[in-house]
Amino acid sequence: MVDAAHPHVVLVGLSGTGKTSIGRLVAQRLDMPFADTDDTIEARTGRTVREVFAEDGEPLFRKLEADVIAELIAAQEPTVIAAGGGAVVTPATRERLRMPETFCVWLTAEPAFLASRAAGKAHRPLLDDDPVATLTRLATERQAWFEEVAEAVVSVQPALTSEPKPQAKARLADLITDMVQMRRRRHTLDHLVLVGPMGAGKSTIGEIVAKRLDRPYIDSDDEVERRTGRTARQIAAAEGLAALHRLELTVLRDSLSKETPAVIGSAASVVDESTGRLALGMARHVVWLHADAEHLARRTAASGHEHRPIVDSSVVQQREPLYRSVATAMVDVDDLAPEVIADKALAS
Ligand code: S3P
């Protein structure tokens, strides 16, 4: 049966991102059937994709592609589907890919890199002339559509350029398999996680909420310090923000995997990557402590935050829609007393 806990897994992205080969590996790992939309069109029409483009034109090809995707998604058995690079141009397909019964992963890479991998293949007539220019144009035209449908984004280029292809594809398939498993557990873990920017009061509120629920409180900053003997700020200075964010994500995932229901104060950065958003999605309650920029500036200045690195205010802004996408509730902290905010978090 297909439902939000057993969704279809749909890989989207431009030609050359490895949707078919990586999709096959994901299907093997999850013991799910696999389908490639181009192969299905060819089997169904008895013609190659190139022939369909040449004889019927692109609009008819898009219609066939949309019909194939509709049928694959209507099937009762959860399937890993590698969608043709242009599948997202069709509005009805995008609507299907946004449903909770489909988990859509967008594979990305730079057009020049993709052109070196994708050009010259029989089923890609669009890339016959100047593949770099064509893929650059398609990347721009389709960017917003990929963003609209994808719950997770995987950049394939670093793995594919740094190690032999079989190992790189296996690593990418492992990553996507892990994402699928997190997505299947959506809202099944009985934790309450507080998310939001630095200065919103996650630790103070978290402790009050934990006390009221008689649950342990797990604070990201404290965990980072306990594990490394260093503050978040020291780690960021020595190893860079990216290294700190990786550690904060590990802390979140370890906290979520605890059996005892807890209240978890997560790091502000955990929403940046889709793996972090998927991890948060496993918690039953994700409360976003929302504060406006002025409030945050005042609070950060007032209470010494010497244990945390300073984060640019534009980063704080960029994270707002990401918090919104993972939150099951939002509490506006404004100038409210911590007890009042805790009440609201508990009522949400
Ligand atoms: C297309 C991508 C191709 C194939 C057709 C059109 C596109 O699939 O469906 O040539 O519009 O991007 P791949 O993504 O498997 O190359």
Residues whose N, C-alpha, C, O or C-beta is under 5 A from the ligand:
A	BS01	S3P	G13 L14 S15 G16 D38 A83 G84 G85 G86 H123 R124 P125
